[in-house]
Amino acid sequence: MRSDLELLEAWRGGDRAAAGELFDRHAESIYRFFANKVDRDVEDLVQITLMACVKGRDRVADGAHFRAYLFGAARNVLRTYLYKRGRMREDADLGVSSICDLGVGPSTLIAAHEEQRLLLEALRSIPVESQLLLELRYWEELSTEELALVFGVPAGTIKSRLSRARKRLERALSELHSAGAVLESTRTNLDAWAAGLRDQVSRIVASR
């Protein structure tokens, strides 16, 4: 199987099939990116993201980081979408506002377990940038270096932001479910429940 770098170079050389293979490889991840953040227009946003990558393909300096470029484009598309829908000012800070604050969260994603439902609600209640950071790290398994490229900050900054984002998530979990076995299970096995939620979202996306 050809790597992202090999596919990107082939695409730049005129191989349109390589472009299709590259996008097919990452399409589910981009669907998942938007499916947990907006209540409609997911397919349109995926297409806009892919078109942005087509236009900017020669700006990808290293094909090994194509995923980072792709998610960076998706992040920009999300911000533009929220602004155009009138959900936020052009200069709004997504490091402060959450999906719940903006009122665009999807209502069709159903968690299979109470812990997943709690985690889903908590993710949507923390600042969008924190939500993005956690989902890209734990759902998409982007490295610190890749996350730094997505957010345009040094790797050291990503590490500190990840720590803060996780603390915000844990606070949100406590506020949504102040006590009991469900809260303890979610907090203790956060990585496992996050992986399960990722798979649940993937199944919902695949069924559409």
Contacts in CASP RR format, 6 or more apart in sequence:
PFRMAT RR
TARGET T0000
AUTHOR 0000-0000-0000
METHOD contacts of the structure
MODEL  1
MRSDLELLEAWRGGDRAAAGELFDRHAESIYRFFANKVDRDVEDLVQITL
MACVKGRDRVADGAHFRAYLFGAARNVLRTYLYKRGRMREDADLGVSSIC
DLGVGPSTLIAAHEEQRLLLEALRSIPVESQLLLELRYWEELSTEELALV
FGVPAGTIKSRLSRARKRLERALSELHSAGAVLESTRTNLDAWAAGLRDQ
VSRIVASR
2 10 0 8 1.000
2 18 0 8 1.000
2 21 0 8 1.000
3 63 0 8 1.000
3 64 0 8 1.000
4 22 0 8 1.000
4 25 0 8 1.000
4 63 0 8 1.000
4 64 0 8 1.000
4 66 0 8 1.000
4 67 0 8 1.000
5 62 0 8 1.000
5 63 0 8 1.000
5 64 0 8 1.000
5 66 0 8 1.000
6 18 0 8 1.000
7 18 0 8 1.000
7 19 0 8 1.000
7 21 0 8 1.000
7 22 0 8 1.000
7 25 0 8 1.000
8 18 0 8 1.000
8 22 0 8 1.000
8 57 0 8 1.000
8 60 0 8 1.000
8 63 0 8 1.000
8 66 0 8 1.000
9 63 0 8 1.000
10 18 0 8 1.000
11 18 0 8 1.000
11 19 0 8 1.000
11 22 0 8 1.000
11 57 0 8 1.000
12 57 0 8 1.000
12 58 0 8 1.000
19 54 0 8 1.000
22 66 0 8 1.000
23 50 0 8 1.000
23 53 0 8 1.000
26 66 0 8 1.000
26 67 0 8 1.000
26 70 0 8 1.000
27 46 0 8 1.000
27 50 0 8 1.000
28 202 0 8 1.000
28 205 0 8 1.000
28 206 0 8 1.000
29 67 0 8 1.000
29 70 0 8 1.000
29 71 0 8 1.000
29 140 0 8 1.000
30 46 0 8 1.000
30 49 0 8 1.000
30 50 0 8 1.000
30 70 0 8 1.000
30 71 0 8 1.000
30 74 0 8 1.000
31 42 0 8 1.000
31 43 0 8 1.000
31 46 0 8 1.000
31 205 0 8 1.000
32 139 0 8 1.000
32 140 0 8 1.000
32 198 0 8 1.000
32 201 0 8 1.000
32 202 0 8 1.000
32 205 0 8 1.000
33 71 0 8 1.000
33 74 0 8 1.000
33 78 0 8 1.000
33 135 0 8 1.000
33 140 0 8 1.000
34 42 0 8 1.000
34 45 0 8 1.000
34 46 0 8 1.000
34 74 0 8 1.000
34 78 0 8 1.000
35 42 0 8 1.000
35 106 0 8 1.000
35 109 0 8 1.000
35 201 0 8 1.000
35 204 0 8 1.000
35 205 0 8 1.000
36 106 0 8 1.000
36 109 0 8 1.000
36 120 0 8 1.000
36 123 0 8 1.000
36 124 0 8 1.000
36 135 0 8 1.000
36 201 0 8 1.000
37 78 0 8 1.000
37 99 0 8 1.000
37 104 0 8 1.000
37 105 0 8 1.000
37 106 0 8 1.000
37 124 0 8 1.000
37 128 0 8 1.000
37 131 0 8 1.000
38 45 0 8 1.000
38 78 0 8 1.000
38 81 0 8 1.000
38 104 0 8 1.000
38 105 0 8 1.000
38 106 0 8 1.000
39 104 0 8 1.000
39 105 0 8 1.000
39 106 0 8 1.000
39 107 0 8 1.000
39 108 0 8 1.000
41 81 0 8 1.000
45 74 0 8 1.000
45 77 0 8 1.000
45 78 0 8 1.000
45 81 0 8 1.000
48 77 0 8 1.000
49 70 0 8 1.000
49 73 0 8 1.000
49 74 0 8 1.000
49 77 0 8 1.000
52 73 0 8 1.000
52 76 0 8 1.000
52 77 0 8 1.000
53 69 0 8 1.000
53 70 0 8 1.000
53 73 0 8 1.000
59 69 0 8 1.000
60 66 0 8 1.000
60 69 0 8 1.000
63 69 0 8 1.000
65 145 0 8 1.000
65 146 0 8 1.000
65 149 0 8 1.000
67 140 0 8 1.000
67 142 0 8 1.000
67 146 0 8 1.000
68 142 0 8 1.000
68 145 0 8 1.000
68 146 0 8 1.000
68 147 0 8 1.000
68 149 0 8 1.000
68 150 0 8 1.000
69 149 0 8 1.000
71 136 0 8 1.000
71 140 0 8 1.000
71 142 0 8 1.000
71 146 0 8 1.000
71 150 0 8 1.000
72 149 0 8 1.000
72 150 0 8 1.000
75 132 0 8 1.000
75 150 0 8 1.000
75 151 0 8 1.000
78 128 0 8 1.000
79 94 0 8 1.000
82 88 0 8 1.000
82 92 0 8 1.000
82 102 0 8 1.000
82 104 0 8 1.000
83 89 0 8 1.000
83 90 0 8 1.000
83 92 0 8 1.000
85 104 0 8 1.000
87 102 0 8 1.000
87 103 0 8 1.000
87 104 0 8 1.000
88 94 0 8 1.000
88 97 0 8 1.000
88 102 0 8 1.000
94 127 0 8 1.000
94 128 0 8 1.000
94 129 0 8 1.000
95 127 0 8 1.000
95 128 0 8 1.000
95 129 0 8 1.000
95 130 0 8 1.000
96 127 0 8 1.000
97 127 0 8 1.000
97 128 0 8 1.000
98 124 0 8 1.000
98 125 0 8 1.000
98 126 0 8 1.000
98 127 0 8 1.000
98 128 0 8 1.000
98 131 0 8 1.000
99 105 0 8 1.000
99 124 0 8 1.000
99 125 0 8 1.000
99 128 0 8 1.000
99 131 0 8 1.000
100 124 0 8 1.000
100 125 0 8 1.000
102 128 0 8 1.000
105 124 0 8 1.000
108 204 0 8 1.000
109 120 0 8 1.000
109 200 0 8 1.000
109 201 0 8 1.000
109 204 0 8 1.000
110 117 0 8 1.000
110 204 0 8 1.000
111 117 0 8 1.000
111 119 0 8 1.000
111 120 0 8 1.000
111 197 0 8 1.000
111 200 0 8 1.000
112 196 0 8 1.000
112 200 0 8 1.000
113 193 0 8 1.000
114 182 0 8 1.000
115 182 0 8 1.000
115 185 0 8 1.000
115 186 0 8 1.000
115 189 0 8 1.000
115 193 0 8 1.000
116 193 0 8 1.000
116 196 0 8 1.000
116 197 0 8 1.000
116 200 0 8 1.000
118 173 0 8 1.000
118 176 0 8 1.000
118 177 0 8 1.000
118 182 0 8 1.000
118 183 0 8 1.000
118 186 0 8 1.000
119 173 0 8 1.000
119 186 0 8 1.000
119 190 0 8 1.000
119 193 0 8 1.000
119 194 0 8 1.000
119 197 0 8 1.000
120 197 0 8 1.000
121 172 0 8 1.000
121 176 0 8 1.000
122 169 0 8 1.000
122 172 0 8 1.000
122 173 0 8 1.000
122 176 0 8 1.000
123 131 0 8 1.000
123 134 0 8 1.000
123 135 0 8 1.000
123 169 0 8 1.000
123 172 0 8 1.000
124 131 0 8 1.000
125 172 0 8 1.000
125 175 0 8 1.000
125 176 0 8 1.000
126 165 0 8 1.000
126 168 0 8 1.000
126 169 0 8 1.000
126 172 0 8 1.000
127 168 0 8 1.000
129 151 0 8 1.000
129 161 0 8 1.000
130 161 0 8 1.000
130 164 0 8 1.000
130 165 0 8 1.000
130 168 0 8 1.000
130 169 0 8 1.000
131 165 0 8 1.000
133 147 0 8 1.000
133 151 0 8 1.000
133 158 0 8 1.000
133 161 0 8 1.000
133 162 0 8 1.000
133 165 0 8 1.000
134 162 0 8 1.000
134 165 0 8 1.000
134 166 0 8 1.000
134 169 0 8 1.000
134 194 0 8 1.000
136 142 0 8 1.000
136 147 0 8 1.000
136 150 0 8 1.000
137 147 0 8 1.000
137 162 0 8 1.000
138 191 0 8 1.000
138 194 0 8 1.000
138 195 0 8 1.000
138 198 0 8 1.000
139 194 0 8 1.000
139 195 0 8 1.000
139 197 0 8 1.000
139 198 0 8 1.000
139 201 0 8 1.000
142 150 0 8 1.000
144 155 0 8 1.000
144 156 0 8 1.000
144 158 0 8 1.000
144 159 0 8 1.000
145 155 0 8 1.000
147 155 0 8 1.000
147 158 0 8 1.000
147 162 0 8 1.000
148 154 0 8 1.000
148 155 0 8 1.000
148 156 0 8 1.000
148 157 0 8 1.000
148 158 0 8 1.000
151 157 0 8 1.000
151 158 0 8 1.000
151 161 0 8 1.000
153 161 0 8 1.000
169 190 0 8 1.000
170 187 0 8 1.000
170 190 0 8 1.000
173 183 0 8 1.000
173 186 0 8 1.000
173 187 0 8 1.000
174 183 0 8 1.000
177 183 0 8 1.000
177 186 0 8 1.000
185 193 0 8 1.000
186 193 0 8 1.000
END
